[in-house]
């Protein structure tokens, strides 16, 4: 089993910054993607940013230029640097890891979620 531990959420004013961290432990395969999803009030969960083992990144259009995802694969840790935060960024942010063997996804794991609140 894989466990994900998140940290870094909180309350920040519009225009401010936060840095989220997520560390994975357990039976983590070496080939995986790690990312962040979020779910705002009354909204469905949506992807925010994803990064592959090779460092390829993908961002939601709404956060491009403001958020940066990075990872330390040796530590199975993923980070999300959030700058120029807006009230619409307010959501519960979830860490995610998907593991693969022979190009087949074998695992999909989620953290407990951390609240990010951006005040106007």
Helices and strands as residue ranges (DSSP letters): E 2-7, E 10-13, E 18-26, E 32-39, E 46-52, E 57-59, E 67-72, G 73-75, E 77-82, G 87-89, E 91-101, E 104-110, E 114-119
